[in-house]
Amino acid sequence: YVISNILKDPIEEYKEPEINSNKVAMAGRLCAQKNFTPLLDQLKKSNTTEIEVSIAGEGGLRTYLEKEYEELIKNSTLTLKGNIKNIDSFFSNSSIFCFPSLWEGYPNCLVEALRMGLPIVTSKRMKYLTEFVENNVNGLILEDHNFLIEIKKLIVDKERLKYMSLQSHKKYIALCKRNPVQDWIKLIESNYK
């Protein structure tokens, strides 16, 4: 039984994120679970500068990422932002949110990306998260080895990005209709009957 977290209020009026940018946002602890390396490895191998990846978050893998992807950082294809104060601003400057986690409970950073109307690119491991992401509706659900090629296709398809952005915003609105406090009360009461 999944109980949602308490969410920020939706943005009053839908505002499209920076669809015309080539920026892909990622967020979370810099740890193995968040699985940032498939996209970064693909970027490193391809030597492309068509997209820029920014990662918000801090953790034990920072030194490894800085060393392993030193060239991507030098040519500004990769930026490790560290902990940031304003996640809304971070997401609103991107055109896509890439979410490659190995596993998740309630995916807070995914929800925050939806709040800002970002189209989502995620792994097939997350296909069960249909209340957050639906393939070809508000994002793409892919095998990890297809991240870069599909992101490059999506980032130039501005009409598709706009459609997916609006759908992500609608997903957030739907998530906000849940009442986590009431869900906790029901769960606790059901265990005492």
C-alpha positions as CSV (number, residue, x, y, z in Angstrom):
1,Y,0.0,0.0,0.0
2,V,1.6,3.3,-1.1
3,I,0.8,6.5,0.7
4,S,1.9,9.6,-1.2
5,N,4.0,12.3,0.4
6,I,2.5,15.7,1.2
7,L,3.0,17.7,-2.0
8,K,3.5,21.4,-2.7
9,D,0.5,23.1,-4.1
10,P,0.4,23.0,-7.9
11,I,1.8,26.0,-9.8
12,E,-1.2,28.4,-10.1
13,E,-1.0,28.6,-13.9
14,Y,0.7,26.1,-16.1
15,K,4.0,27.5,-17.3
16,E,5.9,25.6,-19.9
17,P,9.5,24.7,-18.9
18,E,12.5,25.7,-21.1
19,I,11.4,23.4,-23.9
20,N,13.7,25.2,-26.4
21,S,16.8,24.4,-24.3
22,N,19.0,21.3,-24.8
23,K,19.2,20.7,-21.1
24,V,18.4,17.4,-19.4
25,A,17.9,17.5,-15.6
26,M,18.7,14.7,-13.2
27,A,18.4,14.8,-9.5
28,G,19.0,12.7,-6.4
29,R,21.7,11.5,-4.1
30,L,25.0,10.8,-5.9
31,C,24.7,7.0,-5.2
32,A,24.5,3.8,-7.1
33,Q,20.7,3.5,-6.6
34,K,20.1,6.7,-8.7
35,N,21.9,5.1,-11.6
36,F,23.2,8.2,-13.3
37,T,25.9,6.4,-15.2
38,P,24.1,4.8,-18.2
39,L,23.2,8.2,-19.7
40,L,26.6,9.6,-18.7
41,D,28.5,6.6,-20.2
42,Q,26.5,7.1,-23.4
43,L,27.4,10.8,-23.5
44,K,31.0,10.0,-22.9
45,K,31.1,7.4,-25.6
46,S,29.3,9.5,-28.2
47,N,31.2,12.7,-27.7
48,T,28.0,14.6,-28.4
49,T,27.5,18.2,-27.3
50,E,23.9,18.2,-28.5
51,I,22.6,18.0,-25.0
52,E,23.7,19.3,-21.6
53,V,23.1,17.3,-18.4
54,S,22.8,18.9,-15.0
55,I,22.6,16.8,-11.9
56,A,21.3,18.3,-8.6
57,G,22.3,16.4,-5.5
58,E,25.3,15.4,-3.4
59,G,26.6,12.1,-2.2
60,G,29.4,9.6,-2.0
61,L,29.9,9.1,-5.7
62,R,30.8,12.8,-6.4
63,T,34.5,12.1,-6.6
64,Y,34.0,9.1,-8.9
65,L,31.7,11.1,-11.2
66,E,34.1,14.0,-11.3
67,K,37.0,11.7,-12.3
68,E,35.1,9.4,-14.6
69,Y,33.3,12.2,-16.5
70,E,36.0,14.8,-16.3
71,E,35.9,15.5,-20.1
72,L,32.1,15.9,-20.0
73,I,32.5,18.4,-17.2
74,K,35.3,20.3,-19.0
75,N,33.3,20.7,-22.2
76,S,30.1,21.7,-20.2
77,T,28.2,18.7,-21.3
78,L,27.8,17.7,-17.6
79,T,27.3,19.9,-14.6
80,L,27.3,18.6,-11.1
81,K,25.3,21.2,-9.2
82,G,25.5,19.7,-5.7
83,N,22.7,20.4,-3.3
84,I,20.5,23.2,-4.5
85,K,18.1,25.5,-2.7
86,N,15.5,26.0,-5.4
87,I,14.5,22.8,-7.2
88,D,11.7,24.6,-9.1
89,S,14.2,26.9,-10.7
90,F,16.6,24.1,-11.5
91,F,13.8,22.1,-13.3
92,S,12.3,25.1,-15.0
93,N,15.6,25.7,-16.9
94,S,15.5,22.2,-18.4
95,S,13.5,20.6,-21.2
96,I,13.6,17.0,-20.0
97,F,13.9,15.1,-16.7
98,C,15.9,11.8,-16.9
99,F,15.0,9.4,-14.1
100,P,17.1,6.2,-14.4
101,S,16.8,4.9,-10.8
102,L,17.3,1.2,-10.0
103,W,14.4,1.3,-7.6
104,E,12.2,3.9,-5.8
105,G,9.6,4.1,-3.1
106,Y,7.8,7.3,-3.5
107,P,9.9,9.2,-6.1
108,N,10.1,12.8,-4.7
109,C,12.4,14.2,-7.4
110,L,10.1,12.8,-10.1
111,V,7.1,14.4,-8.5
112,E,9.0,17.7,-8.3
113,A,9.8,17.4,-12.0
114,L,6.2,16.8,-12.8
115,R,5.2,19.9,-10.8
116,M,7.4,21.9,-13.2
117,G,5.9,20.2,-16.2
118,L,8.9,18.4,-17.4
119,P,8.6,15.5,-19.8
120,I,10.1,12.4,-18.3
121,V,12.6,9.8,-19.6
122,T,12.8,6.8,-17.4
123,S,13.9,3.2,-17.2
124,K,11.6,0.2,-17.8
125,R,12.2,-0.6,-14.2
126,M,9.8,2.3,-13.4
127,K,7.0,1.1,-15.7
128,Y,4.8,0.4,-12.7
129,L,4.8,4.1,-11.8
130,T,1.9,4.8,-14.1
131,E,0.5,7.5,-11.9
132,F,3.7,9.4,-12.5
133,V,4.8,8.4,-16.0
134,E,3.0,6.9,-19.0
135,N,5.0,6.0,-22.1
136,N,4.4,8.4,-25.0
137,V,2.0,10.4,-22.9
138,N,4.2,12.5,-20.5
139,G,7.4,10.7,-21.1
140,L,9.3,7.7,-22.5
141,I,9.9,4.4,-20.7
142,L,13.1,2.9,-22.1
143,E,15.8,0.4,-21.8
144,D,18.8,2.1,-20.2
145,H,21.0,1.7,-23.3
146,N,18.5,3.8,-25.3
147,F,18.5,6.9,-23.1
148,L,20.8,9.1,-25.2
149,I,19.4,8.2,-28.6
150,E,15.8,8.7,-27.5
151,I,16.6,12.0,-25.6
152,K,18.3,13.4,-28.7
153,K,15.2,12.6,-30.8
154,L,12.8,14.0,-28.2
155,I,14.8,17.2,-27.6
156,V,14.4,18.3,-31.2
157,D,10.6,17.4,-31.3
158,K,9.3,20.6,-29.7
159,E,5.6,19.8,-30.3
160,R,6.0,16.4,-28.6
161,L,7.9,18.0,-25.8
162,K,5.1,20.6,-25.3
163,Y,2.4,17.9,-25.3
164,M,4.4,15.8,-22.8
165,S,5.0,18.8,-20.6
166,L,1.3,19.6,-20.3
167,Q,0.6,16.0,-19.6
168,S,3.2,16.0,-16.8
169,H,1.6,19.0,-15.3
170,K,-1.8,17.2,-15.4
171,K,-0.2,14.2,-13.7
172,Y,0.9,16.5,-10.9
173,I,-2.6,18.0,-10.5
174,A,-4.0,14.5,-10.2
175,L,-1.4,13.5,-7.6
176,C,-2.3,16.6,-5.5
177,K,-5.9,15.4,-5.3
178,R,-4.8,12.6,-3.0
179,N,-5.0,13.1,0.7
180,P,-2.0,11.4,2.4
181,V,-3.0,12.4,5.9
182,Q,-6.4,10.7,5.4
183,D,-4.7,7.7,3.8
184,W,-2.5,7.3,6.9
185,I,-5.5,7.5,9.2
186,K,-7.3,4.8,7.2
187,L,-4.3,2.6,7.2
188,I,-3.8,2.9,11.0
189,E,-7.5,2.4,11.7
190,S,-7.6,-0.7,9.5
191,N,-4.8,-2.2,11.6
192,Y,-6.7,-1.7,14.8
193,K,-10.0,-3.4,13.7
